Amino acid sequence: MKRAGTLRLLFDLSNFSGAARLRELLAGDPAARVRCSPDGRHLLLLRPLGAPAPQLLVAVRGSGAELERAWPEGHPSPLDAFFLPWPARPALVLVWESGITEVWGVGMEPGWQLLQSTELCPGGEARVVAVAAPRGRLVWCEEQLSGTEDPLGRPVSAFSYRVCVRTLEPSGEAGTNLGRTRVLLHHCPRFDLLASRKDLFLVPTATTWPGVAHILLIWSPSKGKVIVSAPCLGLSHSKSLNPRQGDTWDFQTLLRGLPGLLSPRKPLAVHTWAPAPQGLLLLDFGGSVSLVQSHGGTRAVGTLQEAPVGPEGSAALGIFHGTLACVLGSTLELLDLGSGQLLERKVLSTDRVYLLEPPVPGMKDEEELEIGGGLRMLSALGLFCVGWEAPQGLELPSTKDQVFEEACLYYQRRSLRGAQLTPEELRQDSTFRAPQALASILQGHLPPSTLLTTLRAELRDYRGLEQLKTQLVAGDEEEAGWTELAEHEVARLLRTELTGDQLAQLNTIFQTLPTAAWDATLRALQLQPDGNGKLRSQAPPDVWKKVLGDTTAGKETPNGILPPFELLCQCLCQLEPRWLPPFVELAQQQGGPGWGAGGPGLPLYRRALAVLGEEGTRPETLELELLLGSGRPKAVLQAVSHLIQKEQWERALEAGLALGPSSPLLRSEIFKLLLAQFARHRQLDAHLPLLCRLCPPELAPDELLLLLRTHLADEVGPPTPFPEPGEEPPLTVGLLKTLLEQTGTQGRPSGPILSLYEDILWDPGTPPPTPPRGPMTTLQASDHPGLEA
């Protein structure tokens, strides 16, 4: 079914302040410049030099003050005027040929006020011939006043122009902040300046020197490049240029390096230039429309059924929904942008028609949202919208229905029940509050402007991401661009359900750009070292739940896809292996039931060990650190036994001492392991103080001696005071006394003596008082006859 183009009236001019004067100027002066503010509420009309008063009119739709200016004879009117994309308040910049620049705005007081005045060409040594204001910059082409002649016969004035740029930013209520002047291009011919949302086009004029009148330049500030293009030759060349770093180009030097672009050609016979989101549209005198894209390439769009009537005939070009709209006099033609086919032709009731720039994304008001991406057209009759009408019989689903249908798909993926969820259930069940809240917002309970304000940060992030992808496709700063893109993608994936395609994409990013992926994870988990070799995190539990959850539990991982936790451990092993044990230890503290740390699955330290490889091939240091930091008794005892086998006594003792009072049984087991080594050889004698600190305070002396007895070697022969050569010295009483004293550090019990040795260990240190001595009696032999024998 063929679609039909519509011309719908949005507002008549009675909604604007000064409606009568606005209609009069629109209908009477075809050479007036008409611009629209970024929010779509203000209209600007600037009449050419020599026009009767008023030369400047700013009308506002709805409440607000208008601005009307007139300059007396002898005082020229501004060369051009632009609205500035400042969301806080409407602002306007006026530029004169002399270089004087005024910034007007609406502040706290009613009405328009002059915020700032400056000079672009101090000293009067130049005059401005063209000006544009692309995205927070003020760019102008100025002529250096000189009357000398070139030795080759070319007038010096033909290349006595230069293109300059200054940043233009809001500065509170006081005014604006204008940066210093930077020269973008010098020794160049005269150019007109046309700005789209991303690029600035420098196009030749009727007075441009014929040898270069077939060349135009494209400056992309975001890419830092200048592209030289010759549409008639189908050639273009790119040069790096960044005015922020002080870069500048000499036009003649630039062209000398591009001899292919200087072949003799006729000047471009262009009737109308028009910037568009896709590039720069040009209409020649034969009625052919071409599109110069931002990369310098040129392609034909189509040919109009009517050609422009001479240089003075009015024409306007615009693009919407893949459609080219061209207004020639009182005729509107719509062409398919891809094929160039004529879709529709309309005859208008007036030949004074202006196509307006689309509003800036994020600054549309509530009425502008009704346009739906159509093209706005202004005349003395009102503001119209050019768009396509939906075919009859085609019912588009409402926004509310789309919300519940998408919510059904989302909840169905997360649901464990087999029954199909329907939109009617979501509408009636009060459990599903999120889709109901969003549906009420979109239904009109909150105005769209409020919704846009709420979502502005998210929309800005998505817009920045799309711009970054565009830069990567164009091949600009690939390394930095891929890194930033990876960081964006990892941050986005960590906010989603990491299953299926999302998990596979996360694995791909970590394999391709591990450093950028880890940096993004570092910010998402808010990881920071605490100065003691540990890590701390302030990330919410939801983020940790997604990271620690084993999304492939009970399933075979296709093509080696790892869960998020294993993926992070693998990345840390490659980048910073020393931070793997602290990360696993922190993850064990953050984990909740069913997250992989406290659930029925494998503990986190086992999952981290699996990433290191099979047993026997793992890095020994990392394996020991993971076992010791696991907090699991079997794992810690395994690590301590390994340290004992390696005769790393101090490290084994420190592992036992690092356990807190909440693990007395584990500390006791480690003490018994080390006590057995203490009984067998003398390598632990140098670490006896640490062994004494590890000794359990509740261990009794007799229990200590019994433990030692089980590990002492059986005596084969009579004891000797010194060991044989090559034999291990035996355990001595002096060393044993230190350990026996350690068993009494908790204070002597007040009950009965339980050990034969406690009275020795608890000797007060001073001998008891000497009993009184009496006279000694001599024993008689008759009393004890057995003594003589």
Secondary structure, 3 states (H helix, E strand, C coil): CCCEEEEEEEECHHHECCHHHHHHHHHHCCCCEEEECCCCCEEEEECCCCCCCCCEEEEEECCCCCEEECCCCCCCCCCEEEECCCCCCCEEEEECCCCEEEEEEECCCCCEEEEEEEECCHHHCEEEEEEECCCCEEEEEEEECCCCECCCCCEHHHHCEEEEEEEEEEECCCEEEECCCEEEEEEECCEEEEECCCCEEEEECCCCCHHHCCCEEEEECCCCEEEEEECCCCEEEEEECCHHHCCCEEHHHHHHCCHHHHCCCCCCCEEEEEEECCEEEEEECCCEEEEEECCCCEEEEEECCCCCCCCCCCEEEEEECCEEEEEECCEEEEEECCCCCEEEEEECCCCCCEECCCCCCCCCCCCHHHHCCCEEEEECCEEEEEEEECCCCCCCCCHHHHHHHHHHHHHHHHCCCCCCCCHHHHHHCCCCHHHHHHHHHHHHHCCHHHHHHHHHHHHHHHHHHHHHHHHHHHCCCHHHHHHHHHHHHHHHHCCCCCCCHHHHHHHHHHHHCHHHHHHHHHHHHCEEECCCCCEEECCCHHHHHHHHCCCCCCCCCHHHCCCHHHHHHHHHHHHCHHHHHHHHHHHHHHCCCCCCCCCCCCCHHHHHHHHHCCCCCCCHHHHHHHHHHCCCHHHHHHHHHHHHHCCCHHHHHHHHHCCCCCCHHHHHHHHHHHHHHHHHCCCCHHHHHHHHHHCCCCCCHHHHHHHHHHHCCCCCCCCCCCCCCCCCCCCCHHHHHHHHHHCCCCCCCCCCCCCCCHHHHCCCCCCCCCCCCCCCCCCCCCCCHHHHC
